[in-house]
Amino acid sequence: MEEEKWGRRIRAFRKLKGFTQEGLARELGISVSVLGEIERGNRKPKEELMSKIAAIFQIPIDELTQEYVRK
């Protein structure tokens, strides 16, 4: 379930960067409910939305899509 991985990473970065769901949804131009579905892994974000999220967080898009490996 790649959507779950993306969702968890988006939620983690959102919190790390100090965004609420409402604030991030507003920045992205989507509803809070859509963002919640993405974060829970129930909805797959389109590539354009992933690019916007990465830009807002000021991180490479790969940080959102790659598998995090703890060493």
Residue, then its C-alpha position, 0 to 999 in steps of 0.5 A: m500500500e504505497e498510499e499509506k506510506w505517502g500518507r504517513r510521510i506527508r503527515a509526518f512532514r506536515k507536523l514537522k514543518g508546523f502545519t495543521q491539516e487546515g493550514l496545509a489544505r488551504e495552501l494546497g487549495i484542497s479540502v481538509s477532508v481530502l488531505g485527511e484521506i491522503e494522510r490515512g492512505n485512502r486516496k492516492p495524491k496526484e503527481e501535481l499535488m505531490s509536487k506542491i506538497a514538496a514545494i511547500f515543505q521545501i523538500p525534494i519530492d523523493e523525500l515523500t515517495q521513497e521508503y524511509v530506512r532507519k539505520 
